[in-house]
């Protein structure tokens, strides 16, 4: 009886833990360049005469933004689903920003003075339940 009770409790804790613990976010790579061929990518293009754009209703994607040393990149997270996330990666593929995740990441603004010319990567993850995200990116 004691073993049955312990086994049942272990199974319950495992099931609850698997449900409660968040899944790893798509936006938490050690080096984004390792994932460029396996995920959807989109080049960020500003409208003529503009220096910012808003990405809306997006799902899992890597956004590639060409920028020059000395410019300032600003990322404003406008809306995140409960398990969506957004992170900026540098030209070397390493993370530059915190992971903006879930409702706590909304209305967050991150500014970064760029020290290198090249491609920067904005990785958005919709989480296991495909929550959409919106963000505005600008370069000045």
Backbone torsions as a table, in degrees:
resi	resn	phi	psi	omega
1	UNK	NA	-42.8	-179.4
2	UNK	-61.5	-42.7	179.4
3	UNK	-66.1	-37.6	178.3
4	UNK	-63.9	-44.0	179.9
5	UNK	-64.3	-45.2	179.2
6	UNK	-64.3	-42.7	178.5
7	UNK	-62.7	-43.0	179.2
8	UNK	-64.8	-43.0	178.9
9	UNK	-64.4	-40.9	178.0
10	UNK	-61.5	-44.0	179.0
11	UNK	-62.8	-42.5	179.6
12	UNK	-63.3	-46.4	179.5
13	UNK	-63.1	-39.0	177.7
14	UNK	-63.6	-45.4	-178.9
15	UNK	-64.4	-44.2	179.6
16	UNK	-66.9	-42.9	179.2
17	UNK	-62.0	-40.5	179.3
18	UNK	-66.2	-29.9	180.0
19	UNK	-81.3	-40.4	-174.1
20	UNK	-80.5	-38.8	-177.5
21	UNK	-69.2	131.2	-179.2
22	UNK	-69.7	146.7	175.4
23	UNK	-74.4	152.3	177.3
24	UNK	-57.8	138.1	-177.5
25	UNK	-79.7	145.9	175.7
26	UNK	-60.9	-28.6	-174.8
27	UNK	-86.8	16.5	-177.7
28	UNK	-116.2	51.5	178.9
29	UNK	-83.7	148.1	172.1
30	UNK	-73.6	-36.7	177.2
31	UNK	-146.8	111.2	-174.4
32	UNK	-65.1	-26.6	-176.7
33	UNK	-62.5	-24.6	178.1
34	UNK	-69.3	-14.8	-174.3
35	UNK	-112.4	3.6	-175.9
36	UNK	-63.3	-32.6	-178.8
37	UNK	-86.5	-12.2	-176.6
38	UNK	-106.0	-8.0	-179.9
39	UNK	-123.5	159.1	177.3
40	UNK	-67.6	133.4	176.6
41	UNK	-121.4	150.4	176.1
42	UNK	-139.2	138.3	177.2
43	UNK	-85.1	130.3	176.9
44	UNK	-79.4	123.5	-179.7
45	UNK	-126.5	129.2	177.3
46	UNK	-88.2	146.0	175.2
47	UNK	-63.4	153.3	-178.1
48	UNK	-53.1	127.3	179.0
49	UNK	81.8	1.1	-178.7
50	UNK	-109.4	154.9	178.0
51	UNK	-122.0	13.7	177.0
52	UNK	-147.1	160.2	176.4
53	UNK	-152.3	154.3	178.1
54	UNK	-112.1	130.4	175.1
55	UNK	-97.5	121.2	-175.4
56	UNK	-120.0	149.9	175.5
57	UNK	48.3	44.9	-176.2
58	UNK	-91.8	156.5	175.2
59	UNK	-120.0	-160.8	-177.6
60	UNK	-54.1	118.6	-177.4
61	UNK	-163.8	154.5	170.6
62	UNK	-112.9	121.1	179.1
63	UNK	-100.4	127.8	-176.9
64	UNK	-106.7	126.6	-176.0
65	UNK	-125.5	120.8	177.5
66	UNK	-84.2	128.0	-179.5
67	UNK	-143.3	163.4	-177.6
68	UNK	-110.0	151.5	174.5
69	UNK	-57.1	139.9	-179.7
70	UNK	95.6	-18.0	177.7
71	UNK	-79.3	163.1	175.6
72	UNK	-113.1	124.5	176.9
73	UNK	-97.5	129.1	177.1
74	UNK	-120.2	130.4	176.5
75	UNK	-119.8	122.2	175.5
76	UNK	-116.2	117.1	178.9
77	UNK	-84.1	115.2	-175.3
78	UNK	-88.7	-38.4	-175.3
79	UNK	-158.9	133.9	176.9
80	UNK	-132.9	136.3	170.5
81	UNK	-68.1	169.6	-173.6
82	UNK	-53.4	-33.9	-177.3
83	UNK	-121.3	15.7	176.8
84	UNK	-81.1	160.5	-179.4
85	UNK	-153.8	156.5	178.7
86	UNK	-141.1	135.7	178.5
87	UNK	-142.2	146.8	176.1
88	UNK	-102.2	137.7	176.8
89	UNK	-121.3	145.7	-178.3
90	UNK	-82.5	-178.2	-178.8
91	UNK	-62.6	-22.2	178.0
92	UNK	-87.2	-1.5	178.6
93	UNK	87.4	-0.5	-178.3
94	UNK	-91.6	150.1	-179.2
95	UNK	-63.4	139.1	177.5
96	UNK	-114.2	-23.2	-176.5
97	UNK	-117.9	165.0	170.2
98	UNK	-68.3	165.2	174.3
99	UNK	-83.3	116.8	174.3
100	UNK	-86.0	116.1	-173.4
101	UNK	-134.7	143.4	174.8
102	UNK	58.9	-170.5	-176.3
103	UNK	-59.4	-28.0	178.6
104	UNK	-66.4	-18.2	-179.9
105	UNK	-88.9	-7.9	-178.4
106	UNK	-69.1	148.6	178.9
107	UNK	61.5	18.5	176.2
108	UNK	-86.7	142.1	177.3
109	UNK	-123.5	133.1	178.7
110	UNK	-126.4	125.9	177.8
111	UNK	-116.5	140.6	-177.6
112	UNK	-141.1	123.1	173.3
113	UNK	-79.5	120.4	-173.4
114	UNK	-83.6	130.2	-178.8
115	UNK	-100.5	-8.7	-178.2
116	UNK	-131.2	148.0	171.6
117	UNK	-89.1	136.7	177.9
118	UNK	151.4	-164.9	-179.0
119	UNK	-86.5	128.5	172.2
120	UNK	-107.5	153.1	-173.0
121	UNK	-123.4	130.0	174.1
122	UNK	-112.5	115.4	-176.0
123	UNK	-104.5	122.7	176.9
124	UNK	-114.2	132.0	178.3
125	UNK	-120.7	136.5	-178.7
126	UNK	-93.2	0.3	178.6
127	UNK	74.6	176.1	-175.6
128	UNK	-68.7	-17.1	-179.0
129	UNK	-109.5	17.4	174.5
130	UNK	53.9	53.5	172.4
131	UNK	-78.7	140.5	-178.9
132	UNK	-85.3	162.1	177.5
133	UNK	-139.9	154.9	176.9
134	UNK	-132.3	137.2	174.4
135	UNK	-150.8	157.1	176.8
136	UNK	-114.5	133.3	179.0
137	UNK	-122.6	137.7	177.3
138	UNK	-139.2	154.3	178.2
139	UNK	-129.6	130.3	176.7
140	UNK	-137.1	NA	NA
